[in-house]
Amino acid sequence: MKNSIKLLAVAAIAAVAFASCKKDEGIKYLSSNITIDESGLDGAPAPDSYVVTFTSTSTEFVREKNSNGNTVSVDSLVTGVYNITVQAQFSYAGYAYNYIGTAKDVEVSADGVDCTVKVAATKAAALLVKEVYYNSCKDDKNANYMKDLFVEVYNNSDQTVYADGICLAMTLSPNTFEWKYIKAGTEVGGKTYDYDLGIQNDDQYVFVGMTVWQIPGEGKTYPIEPGESFVIAGYAMDHTTVASNSIDLSTAEFETYCDHYGEKGQSDCNAINMNLVAPVSNPTNNFWLTVTGRGFILFHQDAPVRGTDFIRSSNFPTSVGLEVLKSDVIDAVDLINNATTKKWVPEDLDAGYVLSQGNYCGKSVLRKVQSNENGKLTLQDTNNSTEDFITCEDASLENKAKQIRRYGVGRPSWSTWTSAQ
């Protein structure tokens, strides 16, 4: 009897399944061809692919498919009216891009309906300067010690970004130097020059001096995951062996080292060597002589950084600088000696500044935390360093005036060395 009941149940299920299949066979499925209009990206890079979603306005019917570039054919659609959403995320050169486009009430009543959806992009700095130590300390013999400087950079976004090609440089004060375009043959300060001074449209640029150091890589060599940071050291060694008040930088990811400076006594540590792409003022060492303050910028440009033929200042023709488009700047921090010091960074890149708190004091400046929820650390970024940074005092922040990877941030998976040598 039990076997008979089982057989009847199986037969009933089969009959329902057969009826369902017969019913499905009566549905006519349609397709729609989507072209993604990228004319509204306004200079943002186009992502490799978009996610295209069809959502019925009358039912819960949803179809989703990834595009191949800016086109896609979505099939298995039933007759109806749809809202179409096109979305993507993409990271490039230290920025995180989000893309969105919509088309409302699109009727799909025949096969092969064509539709164009225009997308726009929003751009946010994924990489932020997290901590800077630049005003040096005293060694154990009470001598000035300037080799332990570092900049730490944090991925503040929810996307993987790449450090490849990012440059570190120090700015020349726009309140001291002028870069107005003066044609050759014009008299300046009682002297007539036989070459052009300054640069046209100088307000589009920030000018940097001393050196420009660039992270090597092929574009995706050095991924930085969300919540990770990388450290750029002037000298990636354990400096506490020389100055107990200093810091251990032996696990820094990058260092500003080249053979020229190695000849002057710097060892080549395990950190990846950055490329000296522009020795603007031909300095005598690679350490950032910024005890009295300087503006730091991170930037990325698609064209190679020009390493010669620097621009002469129009009011100080013996001084030169390298122009960097403000639109190529990822982040900027203005560090000044005191409140009467002229700003190093234009206000449209950093509306404020951070005070250095004195020379050889061994203090760093650290970006504030905006939120730290469910393991996601978000740092504050208002484009105003006065609001975004604090000075690290000895008595606070884990009783350490300077340290790397503060707040417990992650270290990149490819950064595996544990000592300088």
N, C-alpha and C positions, 0 to 999 in steps of 0.2 A: 504493500500500500504506500509506504514512504517513497519507494522508488518511483511509483506512478505519479505521486505528487511532484517529485523533483522533475520528472520528464515533462509534466504539464507546465511547470514554472519556466523551464528552459524554453519550451515552445512559445510560451507567451512572450518572453523577453525577445526571442528572435523575431516574432511577429511585429512587436513594437519597433524594433530596430529596422526591420524591412520597410515598415510603413514610414518611418522617419526618413530613411534613405530615399524612398519614392517622393516624399514631400520635398527634400532638399534638391532632388533632381529638377523640380519645377522652378527653382529660384534662378534668375538670370543675373550672373555676376558681371560687373562692369569694371573698367579701369579708367584712370585719369592720369594725364601726363602733366607733371609740374615742372615749370621752369622757375628757378630762383633768381630774381633780379638783384644783382649785387651793386647796382649803381649808387645805392645810398650808404655804402660802407664808409665813405668819406675818408679814404686813406688807410682804413684798417685792413689788415691782411685777410684774404679769403680763407676760410677753414677748408680742410680736405673733404669734409662731408657734413651734411645737415640731417637732422631727424625730422621727417615730415609726418605729421599726424592728421588723419581725417577723423572728425568726431561728428556723429549724426546729431542734428538739432532736435530730433524727435524721439530717438531711442538711445540706448547705451552702446550702440554699435560704434566700434573704434578700429581703425586700421593705422598701423605705423610702419614706416620703412625708412631706411637710410638712403640718402642720395649718393650718386656717383658724381662728385663735383657739384655742379649747380643744376642737375637735372635728375628726375626720378619718375618712374611709372609705378603708380600704386594700383594694385589689382584687388580682386575679391571684394569689391565694393557692391553694395546693394543700392537699388534706386532710392534716392532721397536727397535731402539738403544737408550740406556739411559745412562746418567751420574747419579751416585748414590752418595749422600752426607749423611754422618752420623755425627750428631752434638749433643752436650749436654753441659749443665752447671751444676756445682755442687760446693757447698761450704762445707768446712770441716776444723775445727781447725784453724779458722782465715784466711784461704786462699780461694781464688776463683779459680776454675779450669775450663778451657774451653777445650772441646774435639772436634776433627775434624778428619774425614777420608773420602776418596773419592775413587771411582772406575769409570774409564772413559770407554765410548764406550762399555757398556755391552749389548749384543744382547739378547733380549727376543723374541723368536720365538716359544717356546713351553711352556706348563704349568709346573710349578714347577721348574723353573731354579734356581740352587743354586749359590750363590755368597758370597764370604768372603771379608769383608772390614776391613782393619787395621786402628785403631784409635791411635792418639797421644794426649797428654795433655800438656797444658801450665799452669803454676802455677804463681799466683801473690798474694802478700800479700793484703788481703782484709782489714784487721785491721791494722791501723797505730797509733803509739803514736802521739797524736795531741798536747797535752800541758802537761808540767811537772812543778810543783812548788815544789821545794825541799830545797831551801836554807834559808827558814824561815824568820821571821820578828821580830819586837819588839812589845810587848804588850803596853797597855796604861800606864804602870808603867815603861816603857823603859827597861823591862827585856826581855831576849831572849825567844821567843815563837816558839815552834817546833811542835805543834800538828796539824797544818793546812795543811799538805802536801797532794798533790793529783797527780794522773796521769789520764789524759783523753785519751780515745781510740776511734778512729773514723772509721766507715765503709766507706772506700774509693772506694768500688767497686759498681757494679750495681746488686749485688746479696745479698739476705738475708744470714747472717752468724749468728753463735751462740757463745755466750761468755762462754758456759759451758766448764769447764775443763781447761780454760786458766790460766796460772800461771804468776805471777809477781815476779821477783827476781832481785837482784843486783849483778853485776859481781865482781870477784876478778881480779885484773890487771894481764894480761899475761906478762906485762913488769916487774912485781915484783915477781910473783910466777911462779915456774916451776913445772910441773907435770910429769916429765920423769919417766919412769918405772925403778925402781931399786929393784932388787930381795932381798928378806930377806937374811940376813947374810952379806950384803955388807956394808962397812964402809962409812959413810957419816959424814963429819965434825968432824972426830975423834971419832965417835961413831958408833958401829955396831948395827943395828936394827934387831929385830927378826920377823919383818913383812915387807911385800912389801910396797914400797913407790911409789907414782905416779900412772899412769895408761898407759896401752899400747895404741898406736895410739892417743896420747893426742892432736894432731893437729885437730882431728875431733870434739873436744869438746870446749865449753866455760865453765868456772867454776864459780859457784856462792857461795856467803857466806851469813851470817846473817840468813835471813829467806826466805822461799819460800811459798807464799800465792797462793791458788788456788780457782777459782770461782766454786761453787758447781753446780749441775744440772745433768739431765739425758741424756744430749746430745742435746736436742732441747727445754730446759726450758726457756732460755733467748735469744730470737731472737733479732738481731740488723739489722734493715732495712738499705738499702742504704741511706746515708746522716744523719744517727743517730750516737750518741756517747754514751758511758757509762763512768762513773767516778768512780775511785777507790780512796777512801779517807783513810787516816790514822785514822781519827776520823770524822764521818759524822755529825757534829753539825754546828751551826752558830757561827763561831769563832769571828765574829765582836762584839759579846757581851763581849768579853774579850780583843780583840785587834782590834781597829777600823780600822787599816790598813790591817786587814786580809781579810777573805773571808767566805761567807756563803756556807757551804758544806752539808747543811741539806737535799738537794735533790740528793745527790750522790747515785748511784745504789749499790755500794759495799763498805765495809769498812774492814780493817784488824783488826778484833776484835776477841778475844777469852777470855774464862773465866779467864785464867791466868792473862791476862792484865787487865781485868775488876776489879780484886781484887786490882789493883794498882791505881784505881780512874777513869777509863774510863767507861762511861755509854754506854749501848748497844742501839744504835740509830736505826732508822727505816731502814737504809740501810741493805742490805743482807750481812750477815757475810761470809767472805771468810774463807777457811779452812787453818789452819797453818799445812802444810804437811811436812815441813822440817825445824825445828829450827836448822840450820846448826851450828851457833856459840852460841846458847842459849842466845840470847840477853835479856836484862832486861826490855825492853818495845817494843811495836809494831811500834813505829814511826820510820821513816826512817832517821837515823842519817847521813845525807848526805850533811851537810852544805858546806863541802869542795869538793863536787862532788862525783859522782859514775856513773857507767854504769847501765842503766835499760834495762831489756829484758822482752819481752812477749814470752812465749813459750807454746807449747802443745805437750804432748807425750802420746801415746796410753797406755803404761804401767804405773802403779801407780808410783808416785814420791817416791823414796826411802827416808825414813825419818831417817835412822840410817846408821852406817858404812860408814861414809864419807871418802873421799880420802885425804890422807896426802900429802902436798906439798913436792916435793923432795929436795928443797933447804931451806924450812922452815918447818921441820917435826912436829913442834908443831902447825902449822896452817892446817886447813882442809877446803875442799870445796866439793860441789856436782857437778858432771859432767853433762852437758846438751849437747846433740848432736846439733851441729850448724844447722843441717837440720831441727831440731824441733823448731828453733827460728823463731817467726813470725815477730818481729821487735825489733830493738835495738837502743838506744840513748846513746851516750857517753857524759857525763857532767863532765868537769874538772874545777879545781879552777883557773888555769892560764896556759899560753901557754907553760910553762916549766914542767907542771905536766905530769906524764906518763899516757898514755891512759888506760882506764879501759876495753875497748871493743876491741876485735881483729879487725883488719882492714877489714877482709873479711865479717864482720857483720856491721861495720860502718867505712867507710873510713876516716871520720873526727871527729869533736867533737864540743861541744858548751861550751863557757866560762860561768862561774857561775856569774860573775859580782860582786862578793863580798859576804860576809857572813851576814846573818840577814838583807838583803836589801829588802826582800819582792817582788822580781822579779821572773817571770816564764819564761820558754822558750816555744816558740810557733812555730808550723810548718807553713810554708808559703803556700799560695794558688797558685796552678798552673793555675786553671781556674774556672770560676763561670758563666756558661752559661745556660740559660733556667732553672734556679733553681737547676742545678746540680753542687755542689761544689766538686772540685777535688783538693786534697792537693798534694804538691810536694813530690816526693819520689825518690831521686837519690842514696840512700844508702850512703849519705855523710851528716852528721848532720851540718857540717859547712855551706853547701849550702842550706840545707832544713829548718833550724830553724833560728828564730830571738829571741832576748831577749826583753821582753815586758817592755817598759819604762812607767813611770807614765804619761808622757805628750802625749802619743800616744795610739792608739788602744782603743778608747772610754774612755780615761783618767783613765784606770784601769790597774794596773800592773799585776794583776792576776784575772781571772774569769773563770767559767766553761761554756761550750757550746758557746764559742766565734764563731763568724761568723754566728750566728743564726742557728746552727745545731739542728737537732731534738733530742727529748728525747724518749727512747723506750716506747711503749704503756703500758707495764707492770710496768713501773716506775711511780707510781701515788702518792706517799706520798709528802706532801708539807712542812713538818716540821720535825725536828729531833726527837721529842718525841710525 
